[in-house]
Each structure stands twice: as structure tokens, then as C-alpha cells.
Amino acid sequence: MMRAWIPPMLFVLSGSAIATGLVFKGSPGTAAPLLLAFLALAGVNSPLIFPRSIGVQEAQRRSAVDGRPVVFWRPGCKYCIRLRIRLGRSARRLHWVNIWRDTAGAAAVRAANDGNETVPTVVVGGQPHTNPDPGWVREQLSPSA
């Protein structure tokens, strides 16, 4: 669980250290935007931008009931972030499984990707799709989902 917070914490700490050094060198005008950039990177890599993750078994059960896709992801993955951002509000309609928190989810991703933990892997109707186009994922959501 803590593993998910390591990249955002490193961005915050690194940005703070660099900005502090710049302030002491007399460059507060450079320090402020640089710190903001590091904070933005921390936010984008934070698990907080993703809908609440559930376990793979629960995601599969819910998907069987409502037909919504299951998305396997991990914090810090730029392709997962791209998918999440491009889905916008539609992202809440999917079932999200963080493979760093769910070992069974990680195993499911490896089984679908020749032993690799390649994410995002989106399962629609029992069929895995690795790093699909966000527009295609949105199309897989039925109007009633």
C-alpha cells in the first residue's frame, strides 16, 4: 500500500529541496514555478486521481453483473494516467484494480500479457485489451452502466 505513495512523495520532497536551494541562492522567482511543477507531477502520480480500487474478485463479480469493464492499473504508470484523464467522469463507471495492492490482480495481468505486468489492461466481456485507446474504452460503457 505504501508503494503507491512513494513516487508522489519523492516529487514533493525533491521539488521542495530544489526550490529551497533556489530561494537561498536568491532565485525565488524560479523556485515557485519549479515547486508547482513538482507538485503537479506528484498529483498526477498520486493514487488519489483514480477512482477507488477494489480487488480483482470483486471487480470481476461486479463486471459480470453490470457489464462494465475492469481496468487493471498501477500508480505512476503514464499510460494509466492518460487513460484516466481521457476518460474524465466516465472513469467512475469502470471497475479499477490496483495491481500493486492486489496480488491476484497482478497475476491476472501477467496471465493476459505473456507474464508481463503491462498496464493498463482493460477486460471487457472476459477479453483483455492491453493499453487500449481511451475512446474505445468509453465506447464499451453501455448507456445504462
MARBA-3410 file (N, C-alpha, C, O; in Angstrom, 1 decimal):
145
0.8,-1.2,0.0,0.0,0.0,0.0,0.9,1.3,0.0,0.6,2.2,-0.7 ~ 1.9,1.3,0.8,2.8,2.4,0.8,3.5,2.6,-0.5,3.9,3.7,-0.8 ~ 3.7,1.6,-1.3,4.5,1.6,-2.5,3.8,2.7,-3.5,4.5,3.3,-4.3 ~ 2.5,2.8,-3.4,1.8,3.7,-4.3,2.1,5.1,-4.0,2.0,6.0,-4.9 ~ 2.5,5.4,-2.8,2.7,6.8,-2.4,4.2,7.2,-2.5,4.5,8.4,-2.4
5.1,6.3,-2.9,6.5,6.6,-3.0,6.8,7.6,-4.1,7.4,8.7,-3.8 ~ 6.3,7.4,-5.4,6.6,8.4,-6.4,6.1,9.8,-6.1,6.8,10.8,-6.2 ~ 4.8,10.0,-5.6,4.4,11.4,-5.3,5.2,12.0,-4.1,5.5,13.2,-4.2 ~ 5.5,11.2,-3.1,6.3,11.8,-2.0,7.7,12.2,-2.5,8.2,13.2,-2.1 ~ 8.3,11.4,-3.4,9.6,11.8,-4.0,9.5,13.1,-4.8,10.4,13.9,-4.7
8.5,13.3,-5.5,8.3,14.5,-6.3,8.2,15.7,-5.3,8.8,16.7,-5.5 ~ 7.4,15.6,-4.3,7.2,16.6,-3.3,8.5,17.0,-2.6,8.9,18.1,-2.5 ~ 9.2,15.9,-2.1,10.5,16.2,-1.4,11.5,16.7,-2.3,12.2,17.7,-1.9 ~ 11.7,16.2,-3.5,12.7,16.7,-4.5,12.4,18.1,-4.8,13.3,19.0,-4.8 ~ 11.1,18.4,-5.2,10.8,19.8,-5.5,11.0,20.8,-4.4,11.4,21.9,-4.7
10.7,20.3,-3.2,10.9,21.2,-2.0,12.3,21.5,-1.8,12.7,22.6,-1.5 ~ 13.2,20.5,-1.9,14.6,20.6,-1.7,15.2,21.6,-2.8,16.0,22.4,-2.5 ~ 14.8,21.4,-4.0,15.4,22.2,-5.1,14.9,23.6,-5.0,15.7,24.6,-5.1 ~ 13.6,23.8,-4.7,13.0,25.1,-4.5,13.7,25.9,-3.4,14.0,27.0,-3.5 ~ 13.9,25.2,-2.2,14.6,25.8,-1.1,16.0,26.2,-1.4,16.4,27.3,-1.1
16.7,25.4,-2.2,18.0,25.7,-2.6,18.0,27.0,-3.5,18.9,27.8,-3.4 ~ 17.1,27.1,-4.4,16.9,28.2,-5.2,16.6,29.5,-4.5,17.1,30.6,-4.8 ~ 15.7,29.4,-3.4,15.4,30.5,-2.6,16.6,31.0,-1.9,16.9,32.2,-1.8 ~ 17.4,30.1,-1.3,18.6,30.5,-0.6,19.7,31.1,-1.5,20.6,31.9,-1.1 ~ 19.6,30.8,-2.8,20.6,31.3,-3.8,20.1,32.6,-4.4,20.7,33.3,-5.2
18.9,33.1,-3.9,18.3,34.3,-4.3,17.5,34.3,-5.6,17.4,35.3,-6.3 ~ 16.9,33.1,-5.9,16.0,33.0,-7.1,14.6,32.5,-6.7,14.2,31.4,-7.2 ~ 13.9,33.3,-5.9,12.6,32.8,-5.5,11.6,32.8,-6.7,10.6,32.0,-6.7 ~ 11.9,33.6,-7.7,11.0,33.6,-8.9,11.1,32.4,-9.7,10.1,32.0,-10.4 ~ 12.2,31.7,-9.7,12.4,30.4,-10.4,11.9,29.3,-9.5,11.4,28.3,-10.0
12.1,29.4,-8.2,11.7,28.4,-7.2,10.2,28.1,-7.2,9.8,26.9,-7.2 ~ 9.4,29.1,-7.3,8.0,29.0,-7.2,7.4,28.1,-8.3,6.7,27.2,-8.0 ~ 7.6,28.5,-9.6,7.1,27.7,-10.7,7.7,26.2,-10.7,7.0,25.3,-11.0 ~ 8.9,26.1,-10.3,9.5,24.8,-10.3,8.8,23.9,-9.2,8.5,22.8,-9.4 ~ 8.6,24.5,-8.0,7.9,23.8,-7.0,6.5,23.4,-7.4,6.0,22.3,-7.2
5.8,24.3,-8.1,4.5,24.0,-8.6,4.5,22.8,-9.6,3.6,22.0,-9.6 ~ 5.5,22.8,-10.5,5.7,21.7,-11.4,5.9,20.4,-10.7,5.3,19.4,-11.1 ~ 6.7,20.4,-9.7,6.9,19.1,-8.9,5.6,18.7,-8.2,5.3,17.5,-8.1 ~ 4.9,19.7,-7.7,3.6,19.3,-7.0,2.6,18.8,-8.0,1.8,17.9,-7.7 ~ 2.6,19.3,-9.2,1.7,18.8,-10.3,2.1,17.4,-10.6,1.2,16.5,-10.8
3.4,17.1,-10.7,3.8,15.7,-11.0,3.4,14.8,-9.9,3.0,13.7,-10.2 ~ 3.5,15.3,-8.7,3.1,14.4,-7.5,1.6,14.2,-7.6,1.2,13.0,-7.4 ~ 0.8,15.2,-7.9,-0.6,15.0,-8.0,-1.0,14.0,-9.1,-1.9,13.2,-8.9 ~ -0.4,14.1,-10.3,-0.7,13.2,-11.4,-0.3,11.8,-11.1,-1.0,10.8,-11.6 ~ 0.8,11.6,-10.3,1.2,10.2,-10.0,0.6,9.7,-8.7,0.9,8.6,-8.3
-0.3,10.5,-8.1,-0.9,10.1,-6.9,-2.1,9.1,-7.1,-2.8,9.2,-8.1 ~ -2.2,8.1,-6.3,-3.4,7.2,-6.4,-4.7,7.9,-6.2,-5.8,7.3,-6.5 ~ -4.7,9.1,-5.7,-5.9,9.9,-5.4,-6.7,10.3,-6.7,-7.9,10.5,-6.7 ~ -6.0,10.4,-7.9,-6.7,10.8,-9.1,-7.5,9.6,-9.7,-8.3,9.8,-10.6 ~ -7.3,8.4,-9.2,-8.0,7.3,-9.7,-9.2,7.0,-8.8,-9.2,7.2,-7.6
-10.3,6.5,-9.4,-11.4,6.0,-8.6,-11.0,4.9,-7.6,-9.9,4.3,-7.8 ~ -11.7,4.8,-6.6,-11.3,3.8,-5.5,-11.1,2.4,-6.2,-12.0,1.9,-6.9 ~ -10.0,1.8,-5.8,-9.7,0.5,-6.4,-10.4,-0.6,-5.5,-10.6,-0.4,-4.3 ~ -10.7,-1.7,-6.2,-11.3,-2.9,-5.5,-10.5,-4.1,-5.9,-9.6,-4.0,-6.8 ~ -10.7,-5.2,-5.2,-10.0,-6.4,-5.5,-10.4,-7.0,-6.8,-11.6,-6.7,-7.3
-9.6,-7.8,-7.4,-9.9,-8.4,-8.7,-11.2,-9.3,-8.6,-12.0,-9.3,-9.6 ~ -11.3,-10.0,-7.6,-12.5,-10.9,-7.5,-13.8,-10.1,-7.4,-14.8,-10.4,-8.1 ~ -13.8,-9.0,-6.6,-14.9,-8.2,-6.5,-15.2,-7.4,-7.8,-16.3,-7.3,-8.3 ~ -14.1,-7.0,-8.5,-14.3,-6.3,-9.8,-14.9,-7.3,-10.8,-15.8,-6.9,-11.6 ~ -14.4,-8.5,-10.9,-15.0,-9.5,-11.8,-16.4,-9.8,-11.5,-17.2,-10.0,-12.4
-16.8,-9.9,-10.2,-18.1,-10.2,-9.8,-19.0,-9.0,-10.3,-20.1,-9.2,-10.8 ~ -18.6,-7.8,-10.0,-19.4,-6.6,-10.4,-19.5,-6.5,-11.9,-20.6,-6.2,-12.4 ~ -18.5,-6.8,-12.6,-18.5,-6.7,-14.0,-19.4,-7.7,-14.6,-20.1,-7.4,-15.6 ~ -19.5,-8.9,-14.0,-20.4,-9.9,-14.5,-21.9,-9.5,-14.3,-22.7,-9.9,-15.1 ~ -22.1,-8.7,-13.3,-23.5,-8.2,-13.0,-23.9,-7.0,-13.9,-24.9,-7.0,-14.5
-23.0,-6.0,-14.0,-23.3,-4.8,-14.7,-22.7,-4.6,-16.1,-23.0,-3.7,-16.8 ~ -21.8,-5.5,-16.5,-21.2,-5.5,-17.8,-20.1,-4.4,-18.0,-19.6,-4.2,-19.1 ~ -19.8,-3.7,-16.9,-18.8,-2.7,-17.0,-17.4,-3.3,-17.1,-17.1,-4.3,-16.5 ~ -16.5,-2.6,-17.9,-15.1,-3.1,-18.0,-14.3,-3.0,-16.6,-14.7,-2.2,-15.8 ~ -13.3,-3.9,-16.5,-12.4,-3.9,-15.4,-11.1,-3.3,-15.9,-10.5,-3.8,-16.9
-10.5,-2.4,-15.2,-9.3,-1.7,-15.6,-8.2,-2.1,-14.5,-8.4,-1.8,-13.3 ~ -7.1,-2.7,-15.0,-6.0,-3.0,-14.1,-5.0,-1.9,-14.3,-4.7,-1.6,-15.4 ~ -4.5,-1.3,-13.2,-3.6,-0.2,-13.3,-2.6,-0.2,-12.2,-2.7,-1.1,-11.3 ~ -1.7,0.7,-12.2,-0.8,0.9,-11.0,-0.4,2.4,-11.0,-0.3,3.0,-12.0 ~ -0.1,2.9,-9.8,0.3,4.3,-9.7,1.6,4.5,-10.4,2.5,3.7,-10.4
1.7,5.7,-11.0,2.9,6.1,-11.7,3.0,5.7,-13.1,3.9,6.1,-13.8 ~ 2.1,4.9,-13.6,2.0,4.4,-15.0,1.5,5.6,-15.8,0.3,6.0,-15.7 ~ 2.3,6.1,-16.8,1.9,7.2,-17.6,0.7,6.8,-18.5,-0.1,7.7,-18.9 ~ 0.6,5.6,-18.9,-0.5,5.2,-19.8,-1.8,5.0,-19.0,-2.8,5.3,-19.5 ~ -1.6,4.6,-17.7,-2.8,4.6,-16.9,-3.3,6.0,-16.6,-4.5,6.2,-16.6
-2.4,6.9,-16.4,-2.8,8.3,-16.1,-3.5,8.9,-17.4,-4.5,9.6,-17.3 ~ -2.9,8.6,-18.5,-3.5,9.0,-19.8,-4.9,8.5,-19.9,-5.9,9.3,-20.3 ~ -5.1,7.2,-19.7,-6.4,6.6,-19.8,-7.4,7.3,-18.8,-8.5,7.6,-19.1 ~ -6.9,7.4,-17.5,-7.8,8.0,-16.5,-8.2,9.4,-16.9,-9.4,9.8,-16.8 ~ -7.3,10.3,-17.3,-7.6,11.6,-17.7,-8.5,11.7,-18.9,-9.4,12.5,-18.9
-8.2,10.9,-19.9,-9.0,11.0,-21.1,-10.4,10.4,-20.9,-11.3,10.8,-21.7 ~ -10.6,9.6,-19.9,-11.9,9.0,-19.6,-12.8,10.1,-18.9,-14.0,10.0,-19.0 ~ -12.2,11.0,-18.2,-12.9,12.0,-17.5,-13.8,11.4,-16.5,-13.5,10.5,-15.7 ~ -15.1,11.9,-16.4,-16.1,11.4,-15.5,-16.5,9.9,-15.7,-16.9,9.3,-14.8 ~ -16.3,9.5,-17.0,-16.6,8.1,-17.3,-15.8,7.1,-16.5,-16.2,6.0,-16.3
-14.6,7.5,-16.0,-13.7,6.6,-15.3,-14.4,6.0,-14.1,-14.1,4.9,-13.7 ~ -15.3,6.8,-13.5,-16.0,6.3,-12.3,-17.0,5.1,-12.6,-17.4,4.4,-11.7 ~ -17.3,4.9,-13.8,-18.2,3.9,-14.3,-17.5,2.5,-14.5,-18.1,1.5,-14.8 ~ -16.1,2.5,-14.4,-15.4,1.3,-14.6,-15.0,0.7,-13.2,-15.1,1.4,-12.2 ~ -14.5,-0.5,-13.2,-14.1,-1.2,-12.0,-12.5,-1.2,-12.1,-12.0,-1.8,-13.0
-11.9,-0.5,-11.1,-10.4,-0.3,-11.1,-9.8,-1.2,-10.1,-10.2,-1.3,-9.0 ~ -8.7,-1.9,-10.6,-7.9,-2.8,-9.7,-6.5,-2.3,-9.8,-5.8,-2.4,-10.8 ~ -6.0,-1.9,-8.6,-4.6,-1.5,-8.5,-3.7,-2.8,-8.3,-3.8,-3.4,-7.3 ~ -2.9,-3.1,-9.3,-2.1,-4.4,-9.2,-1.0,-4.3,-8.1,-0.5,-5.4,-7.8 ~ -0.7,-3.2,-7.6,0.3,-3.1,-6.6,-0.4,-3.4,-5.2,0.3,-3.7,-4.2
-1.7,-3.3,-5.2,-2.4,-3.6,-3.9,-3.0,-5.0,-4.0,-3.3,-5.6,-2.9 ~ -3.2,-5.6,-5.1,-3.9,-6.8,-5.3,-3.1,-7.8,-6.0,-2.9,-7.7,-7.3 ~ -2.5,-8.8,-5.3,-1.6,-9.8,-6.0,-2.4,-10.6,-7.0,-1.8,-11.0,-8.0 ~ -3.6,-10.9,-6.7,-4.4,-11.7,-7.7,-4.6,-10.9,-8.9,-4.7,-11.4,-10.1 ~ -4.8,-9.6,-8.8,-4.9,-8.7,-9.9,-3.7,-8.7,-10.8,-3.7,-8.7,-12.0
-2.5,-8.6,-10.1,-1.2,-8.6,-10.8,-1.1,-9.9,-11.5,-0.6,-10.0,-12.7 ~ -1.5,-11.0,-10.9,-1.4,-12.3,-11.6,-2.3,-12.4,-12.8,-2.0,-13.0,-13.8 ~ -3.5,-11.8,-12.7,-4.4,-11.8,-13.9,-3.8,-11.0,-15.0,-3.9,-11.4,-16.2 ~ -3.1,-9.9,-14.7,-2.5,-9.1,-15.8,-1.3,-9.8,-16.4,-1.2,-9.8,-17.6 ~ -0.5,-10.5,-15.6,0.6,-11.3,-16.1,0.0,-12.5,-17.0,0.6,-12.8,-18.1
-1.1,-13.1,-16.6,-1.7,-14.1,-17.4,-2.2,-13.6,-18.8,-2.1,-14.3,-19.8 ~ -2.6,-12.4,-18.8,-3.1,-11.8,-20.1,-2.0,-11.2,-20.9,-2.2,-11.0,-22.1 ~ -0.8,-11.0,-20.4,0.2,-10.3,-21.1,1.6,-11.0,-21.1,2.6,-10.5,-20.9 ~ 1.5,-12.3,-21.4,2.7,-13.1,-21.5,3.7,-13.0,-20.4,4.9,-13.0,-20.6 ~ 3.1,-12.9,-19.2,4.0,-12.9,-18.0,4.4,-11.5,-17.6,5.1,-11.3,-16.6
4.0,-10.5,-18.3,4.4,-9.1,-18.0,3.2,-8.4,-17.3,2.1,-8.7,-17.5 ~ 3.6,-7.5,-16.4,2.6,-6.7,-15.7,2.3,-5.4,-16.5,2.6,-4.3,-16.0 ~ 1.9,-5.5,-17.7,1.6,-4.4,-18.6,0.3,-3.8,-18.3,-0.8,-4.5,-18.4 ~ 0.3,-2.5,-17.9,-1.0,-1.8,-17.6,-1.0,-0.5,-18.4,0.0,0.0,-18.7 ~ -2.2,0.0,-18.7,-3.5,-0.5,-18.2,-3.9,-1.7,-19.1,-3.7,-1.7,-20.3
-4.5,-2.7,-18.4,-5.1,-3.8,-19.1,-6.6,-3.7,-18.8,-6.9,-3.7,-17.6 ~ -7.4,-3.6,-19.8,-8.8,-3.5,-19.6,-9.5,-4.8,-20.1,-9.3,-5.2,-21.2 ~ -10.3,-5.3,-19.2,-11.0,-6.6,-19.5,-12.5,-6.2,-19.8,-13.2,-5.7,-19.0 ~ -12.9,-6.6,-21.0,-14.3,-6.3,-21.5,-14.8,-7.7,-21.9,-14.3,-8.3,-22.8 ~ -15.9,-8.1,-21.3,-16.6,-9.3,-21.6,-15.6,-10.5,-21.5,-15.7,-11.5,-22.3
-14.7,-10.5,-20.5,-13.8,-11.6,-20.3,-12.5,-11.5,-21.2,-11.7,-12.3,-21.1 ~ -12.5,-10.6,-22.1,-11.3,-10.4,-23.1,-10.4,-9.3,-22.6,-10.9,-8.2,-22.5 ~ -9.1,-9.6,-22.4,-8.2,-8.5,-22.0,-7.7,-7.7,-23.2,-7.5,-8.2,-24.3 ~ -7.6,-6.4,-23.0,-7.1,-5.5,-24.0,-6.0,-4.6,-23.3,-6.3,-3.9,-22.4 ~ -4.8,-4.7,-23.8,-3.6,-4.0,-23.2,-3.5,-2.6,-23.8,-3.4,-2.5,-25.0
-3.5,-1.6,-22.9,-3.3,-0.2,-23.3,-4.2,0.2,-24.4,-3.7,0.7,-25.5 ~ -5.5,0.0,-24.3,-6.4,0.4,-25.3,-6.6,1.9,-25.4,-6.3,2.6,-24.5 ~ -7.1,2.3,-26.6,-7.4,3.7,-26.8,-8.5,4.1,-25.8,-9.5,3.4,-25.7 ~ -8.4,5.3,-25.1,-9.4,5.7,-24.2,-10.8,5.9,-24.8,-11.8,5.6,-24.2 ~ -10.8,6.3,-26.1,-12.1,6.4,-26.8,-12.8,5.1,-26.9,-14.0,5.0,-26.8
-12.0,4.1,-27.2,-12.6,2.7,-27.3,-13.1,2.2,-26.0,-14.2,1.6,-25.9 ~ -12.4,2.5,-24.9,-12.8,2.1,-23.6,-14.2,2.8,-23.3,-15.1,2.1,-22.8 ~ -14.3,4.1,-23.5,-15.5,4.8,-23.3,-16.7,4.2,-24.1,-17.8,4.1,-23.6 ~ -16.4,3.8,-25.3,-17.5,3.1,-26.1,-18.0,1.8,-25.5,-19.1,1.4,-25.8 ~ -17.1,1.2,-24.7,-17.5,-0.1,-24.1,-18.5,0.0,-23.0,-19.1,-0.9,-22.5
-18.7,1.3,-22.5,-19.6,1.5,-21.5,-21.0,1.6,-22.0,-21.3,2.5,-22.9 ~ -21.9,0.7,-21.6,-23.3,0.8,-22.1,-24.0,2.0,-21.5,-23.6,2.5,-20.4 ~ -25.0,2.6,-22.1,-25.6,3.8,-21.6,-26.2,3.5,-20.2,-26.4,4.5,-19.4 ~ -26.6,2.3,-19.9,-27.2,2.0,-18.6,-26.1,1.7,-17.5,-26.5,1.6,-16.3 ~ -24.9,1.6,-17.9,-23.8,1.3,-16.9,-23.5,2.4,-16.0,-22.7,2.3,-15.1
END
